[in-house]
């Protein structure tokens, strides 16, 4: 046996700390990259009045939100491989707006603002990972 050599070197704090931090950072980076593929739709109610029933649809997925108060936002995360489509907004069962192209696994971040005057403003951007890969960004006022 050599003098000064430990066979259990992995138990030393000077080894465990950097190794543990490296594993944590690798896991966080992997989650961030995986999560950046999921597309999200956020709808803001800026109408000045509550909405009894708000339905958000995109990529063969939809969700109904009840009693959305003024200045409240609702989120729809598109899961799986739902394909691609435009976003549709229905208020109290009546389709009010259709627009903004998204893909379920494209890393799209769509924002829809329901304004007081009845106008609907929308923007779409791509996640930071998709931008890093140099994919184009879509945006419409």
Secondary structure, 3 states (H helix, E strand, C coil): CCCCCCCCHHHCHHHHHHHHHHHHHHHHHHHHHHHCCCEEEEEEEECCCCEEEEEEEECCEEEEEEEECCCCEEEEEECCCCCEEEEEEEECCEEEEEEEEEECCCCEEEEEEEECCCCEEEEEEECHHHHHCCCCCCCCC
